[in-house]
């Protein structure tokens, strides 16, 4: 029996939040994902580590249905992603937060309007008061309530990343996907964002999948690390375990 130390419950008793089985994805003769397998349980924080061009971003796009796998199964919150279409896909995506590498804030919208946008777009029906409460809660979570009427161009890079995280949190997702969350940030700001991510993960008990090659992110946020090599889940373990590994393909990341 596999017991979750934090809850004392049998982890095997609950279905995984994310299950990827025998996933293949190619672009012509270029095989990006080759029999990739991964499971995430409720509350886990997992980093997928790999070199540039190894398939990390392709993986995350397959998970949210932006790319269609050639073979394999992706189950998110009990739903087979490949089968979800239209409204059912929208409802699934409302339960999955996605922090874009580029932040993807709308330059023509204020911070408030950027955060309100996903609440209007998805199937949720909230009153104006409930929308205001969610916006303020999300901004307070990231420590930027004072920016509510500001434009993205008035914010620093770190502040824009925090606002992007607030927008991700506003739908209270059960699973959050992070695509290279520290790209373009200086090391100090990057560490601040990583710690904020871990704080929010603990506060809301969300499940996190983090795509990264930033070793600070891997060390701080990755309670569990998956190494993506040759399109496969080459190794799965902890930071401490990998630091002691004698495998040359693992050591290249941890030296």
N, C-alpha and C positions, 0 to 999 in steps of 0.2 A: 504493500500500500504506500502510495506517494503522498506524504503529508505536507501541507503548506504550513511552514513554521509560523507565519504571521497570523494565520486564522485557526490553525489546529484542525482544518478540514481536509478531507481526502480530495486532492486536486483532480484525481481521475473521475470523481463523481460528477463534475461539472463539465459540460462540453467546452471546447476551446473557443475563445473569442475569435481567433483567426486560425484557420487550418489550410495550409497549402500542400497539396499532394501531387507529386510527379509532374511538376510544372515545366513546360517547354515553351520557349519563345525564340524564334529566329527571324532575321531580316535577310532574305535571300540565302546566301551560303554562310552568313554569319550567325552562328549559334550563340545566343546571349544567355539564355537560361536552359539548363540541361538537367532534367530530373531533379528540380529543386523542391525540397520538402522543409516545412516549418510549421510549428504550432505555438500559439501564444495563449496563455491562460489569463483569466481575469486578474488585473492588477499588476501584470508583469511589465517590465521595462526592458526591451530587447534592442540592441544595436546591431544592425547589419553593416559589417565592415568590409570594404573592398577597395581595390585600386580604381582610379578613374577609368571609365569604360568597361567595368566588370559586370554591369547589368543592374546596379542598385536602383537607378531611377526607373528602368524598365519594370523591375519587380513592383515598385510602388504604384506605377501606373496600371499595371495589371490588377492589383488589389482593388483599386477604386473604379475599375471598369473603363479606363481611358484607352487601354490596349487590350486586345483579345488574345489570350494564349493560344498557341497551336495545339497543345495537349495539356491535360491535367485538370485539377479541380481547385478552386479557391472558395472557401466557405468563410463568410464574415457574419458573425452573430447568427449563425444557423442558416444563412441564405447563400445559395450558390450564385456567386457574382455573375457568372456567364449567363444564367437564366433570368436575371433581374433586368427588366426593361421599363421604360416610361415611369409611371408613378411609383412602382415598387422599387426601382433603382434610386429615385429621388429620396424616398423614405429611408432607404438603407444609407445613402450618403449623408443624410441628416444626423445619423448616429455615428458617423465616422468623420472626425476632424482631420484637416489636411493643412499643415503649415508649409507653404510654398518656399522654395529656396530664395525666390525673388521677392517674397512678401505678398506680391500681387494686390497691393492696396490700390484703390481707385484715386488717381491724382485729383480728379474733379470733385471729389466728395470730402466732406469733413470727417474727422475721426468718428463722430457720432453716426454719420450716414454710412460709413464703411462697416461699422458694427451692426447697424440695423439691417443692412442689405441681406445677409443670410437668413434673418428672421422673416423677412418678407418673401424671400425666394422659395423657401421650403414650405411643406404642408402644414406647419404649425400655425395655429390661430391664437394670437395673443392680443390683448388690449394694449392701448397706448401706454398705460401705466405699467403693465407687465414688460413691455419692450424697454421702457426707460429703466426699470429695475434691473433688467438683464444687462443693459449697456453699462450702467454704473457698477454693477457687481463685477463684470469682466474687466473694466478699467481699474477698479480697486485691486483686483487680483494681481495686476501687473504694475501697480503703483503709478498709474498715469491718469487719474481722474481729472486732473487739471488740463489735460489736452483735448477734452471732449469737443470743443468747437474749433480746434486747429486743423490746418490742412496738412497732408502728408509731407509736403515740401518744407514745412516749418520744423520738422522733426529730424533728429539725428538718426543715423543708421540703427543704433541700438534701440531707440524709441520706436522706430518703424517696425522692428522685429517684435517688440513687446506688443504693439497694437495688433500686428498680425496674429500673435498668439492669443490675444484677447478675443479677436474675431473667431478664432478656432474654438475657443472655450465657450462662446456664447450660446451655442446649441447644446451644451452639456453632453458632448459625445462620449460614447462608451469606449471607442478606440481612436487614438490619435496617431497619424502618420506624419513624421517629420522628415522632410527632404533637405539634407545638408543644412541644418538650422543655424550654423555659425559661419556660413560662407559670407565673405565680405566684411566680417567684424574683426576688430583688433582682439588679441588674446584675452585681455581683461574683460571687455564687453562680452566676448564669446562665453567666458566662464560664468558671467552673470546670467546670461540667457539660459545656459545649461542648468544652473542651479534653480532658476525660476521654473523651468520645465519640470524638474524633479519635484519641486515644491507643489506644483499644480497636480502632478500625477499622484502624489500622496494625499493631497487634500480631497480630490474627487475620486480616488481609487480607479482611475482610468487605466486602460491598457495602452502601452506606448510602443510603437515600432519606429526606430530612429535610423535613418540612412545617413551614414557619415564616414568620412576618412579622417576627421579631426580627433586626434588621440586624447585631447582633453575631454571631449564629448564622450568618447568611448569609456574612459576611466571613470568619469563622474556619473554619467547617466546609465551606463550599461550594466545593470545587475546581471545580465546575461548577454553574451556576445556571440554572434554568428558570423563566421568568416566566409565570404562569397568568393570562390575561386573556380575558374573554368565553368561558370554557370551553375555550380552546385553549392550546397551547404557543406563546405569542406570541413569545418570544425565548429563546435558548439560548446561553449564553456564560459568560465569567469575570466576577468582581467588577470587575476593572480595566477590562475592555471596557465593561461597563455604566456605570461611573462616567464614562466619556468619551462616552457616547451622547448624541446630540442628539434622540433620539426622546422626545417629551413623556410618553408612556405608560410608558416605561422610567425616565426621569428622576425621576418622582414618588416612586420608591422609594429613589433614591440621592442625592437632594439633601440 
